[in-house]
Amino acid sequence: MTFAEQGYADTVGDNWAGVLAPAGTPQPAIVKFNAAMVAALDNPELRERLRDIGTAPAPSSPEEFATYLREEIARWGRVIREKGIKGE
């Protein structure tokens, strides 16, 4: 059932995926892993395969992803509070 069908027509949600590391992971390890992920997602064959399954690769830096996560948590927290959404 869509948000609109549930009475939340003004709510838009996107799917996304990301990779997180355990708290306390050394920054050099995060930087190295991120570089490997960005390089992999730059591979044309992999990008094509991901697009074929409906995924739009959008690699970013660890800092950009952390900002995105904070924004998503804040946005969905507001939606939940404003709409009075409760867990079943």
C-alpha positions in Angstrom: 0.0 0.0 0.0 1.4 3.4 -0.9 1.7 6.4 1.4 -1.0 8.2 -0.6 -3.4 5.2 -0.1 -2.7 5.4 3.6 -3.6 9.1 3.8 -0.1 10.5 3.6 -0.2 11.9 0.0 2.4 14.6 0.8 5.0 12.0 2.0 7.7 10.9 -0.4 10.1 8.0 0.3 13.1 6.7 -1.6 15.0 3.5 -1.3 18.7 3.6 -0.7 21.5 1.4 0.5 24.8 2.1 2.1 27.6 0.5 4.0 28.3 1.2 7.6 31.2 0.3 9.8 31.2 -0.5 13.5 31.7 2.5 15.9 35.4 3.1 16.5 36.6 1.8 13.1 39.8 3.6 12.4 39.4 6.5 9.9 42.2 5.2 7.6 40.2 1.9 7.3 37.0 3.8 6.4 38.8 5.9 3.9 40.4 2.8 2.3 37.1 0.9 2.1 35.3 3.9 0.7 37.9 4.3 -2.0 37.5 0.6 -2.9 33.7 1.0 -3.0 33.9 4.1 -5.2 36.3 2.4 -7.6 34.0 -0.6 -7.8 31.0 1.5 -8.5 32.9 3.3 -11.2 33.2 0.0 -13.1 30.9 0.3 -16.2 29.9 -3.3 -16.1 28.9 -3.2 -12.5 27.1 0.1 -13.0 25.1 -1.4 -15.9 24.2 -4.5 -13.8 23.0 -2.4 -11.0 21.0 -0.2 -13.3 19.4 -3.4 -14.8 18.0 -4.2 -11.4 16.7 -0.7 -10.8 19.6 0.7 -8.7 21.2 4.1 -9.4 24.7 4.0 -8.0 25.6 7.2 -6.2 28.9 6.8 -4.4 29.8 9.5 -1.9 32.4 10.3 0.7 32.0 9.0 4.3 31.2 12.6 5.4 28.6 13.0 2.7 26.9 9.7 3.7 27.0 10.7 7.4 25.3 14.0 6.6 22.7 12.1 4.5 22.0 9.7 7.3 21.5 12.5 9.8 19.1 14.3 7.4 17.1 11.1 6.8 16.8 10.3 10.5 15.6 13.8 11.2 13.2 13.8 8.2 11.6 10.5 9.0 11.4 11.4 12.7 9.4 14.5 11.7 7.2 12.5 9.4 6.5 9.9 12.2 5.7 12.6 14.7 3.6 14.8 12.4 1.6 12.0 11.0 1.2 10.3 14.4 2.5 7.0 12.9 2.7 4.2 15.5 4.2 0.7 15.2 1.9 -2.3 15.0 
